[in-house]
Amino acid sequence: MPPINWEEILFFFFVLLTIVQLFYYGWYYSRVAFYKQKPRSRNLQHPVSVIICARDEDENLARNLPGVLVQQYPSSWETVVINDNSLDDSKYILQELKKTFKSLNVVELTQEAKLISGKKYPLSIGIREARHEVLLLTDADCVPSSEYWIEKMQAAYAEGTEIVLGYGAYHRKKGLLNKLIRFETFHTALQYLSYALAGIPYMGVGRNLSYKKGLFLRNKGFSSINHIPSGDDDLFINKVATRENTAVVLDPDAITRSVPKTTWGGWLRQKSRHYTTAKYYKPVHKFLLGLYFITQFLYYPAFVTSLIFFDWRWVLPVFGLRFLLQAVVLYKSMKKLGEGDLWPWFLVLDLWMFFYYLIFAPALWRKPRHSWN
């Protein structure tokens, strides 16, 4: 029996990882990179209710809410702000804004909901208070990138559409942490937007998400996930989204932006909380996300070891295939989503994802916290 050639096995394993990565970039992520909005014979303007939950967000409300209230939208619309047991000056700021903006509807909550964790209860109250069928959700720390945010997001509704996914980005700041946060946010958006374009929607983000009130009520709101602190956006969408009822909006005027964390500790806590919901996704979504996660996590270790122990003249061309496809897809996707300044750093940021997975993988099995703010 001939001896096992471990060097060849290692190289073919690297080739296999590359093939899987090429599949994800070529079949899924390229859909965002090369997406073109289909022209429509006419654009309907649906009445819209913007929903914002806020707890002790006085500074964010003062800074960002006017950006929502001054939207240029000719049809009927309102902004519903749920002031959830705030102890700061949120109430007074909202009262002042209401004097100027008659479309602002403030709901004051003064009691905590028992046995319902996270912000699902205040969000449910806001949805029930909403006057219109089309709901557009964002957060108090978010501001629309343009005054046409409402118009662009609602324009995606066509016959049969009940969910519209948008991109919730972060403001560009100086420093390495800002680049890492924005790249991870972009990377996540690249996944959920491209999967939706491929007919496999699995999540949305509450910073920029729209769905119909009837869909929410027909599925009994968050009743099936009330015991989970997070998930008011991704788990709800994971439950109700289908190929037929979900659309995406990639227009730069429809992006929302918020201020990212400025400390490593704050970002680590934020991301750890978010990842506790992934274990509740549907099996097909966990498989697709898990396969990509495993191959991306192993890719650079396999590349380096193959480079050391195998013939580099075979290894580098294989690496080059992924590099070229990744460069094109990320360049066009980042440009489309307003993150073009990250592209020169994409190889370093992609390598960083190996360490990112090391840090945050344990959060998939960790018991979630019970607060939402």
Steps between C-alpha positions, in 0.01 A plus 500: 500500500655833396559757776244775545610825340380750760631794301271415208204438730559841661514667158183331375327603821603859425366460145169373641473801731571729207230337287241550775605863544485558124147360503385743771659802332395401150148371565385708798705812569528602135124561508558812712805605299319488166149582618298736281163637599233384260317792338132530584219639291372690801602547862229483762528715810369309796412664832787423740542482877858537621551317831779589745550356850703705744616448856716772656591629155457875553824594323434267209143621463612862494773423247333250266122521520479826301663313211196270498244774555616712204467221243367608161210268440181620330270223624361456853758406760565522871780437746412295809755526781456264795665659804562186701532587872771758438650670804682774309363804314353304208144595592571872487697481175214311336250755630700782342536318169128428494426874507677539166428164333134406509573160342679393820299262718654429842402196705611520864557169677529516878489131589724208412349199324517183709649187342578684173868581469675741268320772308229277355227637727558872425541419131176302502320793662637736238389273218149473640486879537613550139229635270642365176555156353861551387735514799854635477723422798817668616677579828538819699874508431445484123456776247394458135772570246262720303158663518370239255547199729127437547428541131775260391419230756124494436550501123620139521149381587338325208219247478570228755783688674469511880863552607766745381860467618727804511857567603570641845857633491726686742655843468856521373747600771874491544674198644538125457198408713270700275624314193454162670147584615397630160652206314325248724172688453552509124596132496180407685291713264670342199378164629138577590441723198653256251314203652175695467580578137562128452157421642623387843429794734605427856530827695476877504636769732277725709704804400341490155215254452148518365207261507123512494289527811275220375798265481590580860146449630436189292805333654401608853787745524796385702304245706719208390826677592394710799722295729813599302644846586614579145350394170229761448654556158698196383298221664166650398617534141648150513158370594280687251719583196461303179632517145172658384436758774847657546671781308823693555598864451863588421448866410757725676216740590331218696788423737484587869812576701570489870796580724714190556646396832822678587646242739594139441309390810179669390519345156577153639196515727277623215603228257491223759138589576405499133651160427295323767206482256672310217436163665125554443522543122344247264721196423567600139619843609722357774651261245577770242638742759690225681664366185619845403620569854701176517662541158585864561638422846724220366598673176805701606648229729463253210657750259802563720563133577460406132743775407753360747465127437390484134622648173426873513466506119176305540380671816524864387286462183224335705517784752503749213168374364321577823690826542395631157133403532488634855665827394245560223194403706606700806597805294165521326302410815684747723456774241129422473451511879710809564797322655749552217774629729529153654592329173878572506504323837285202401773235516608609848138526613421158354795353689370672815182294471700193610565667835147641505356149484734386777370778723128476428437131428436426871208747493308251286463276805490766772179577686377845391454803724149623576533871429476669163660836551 
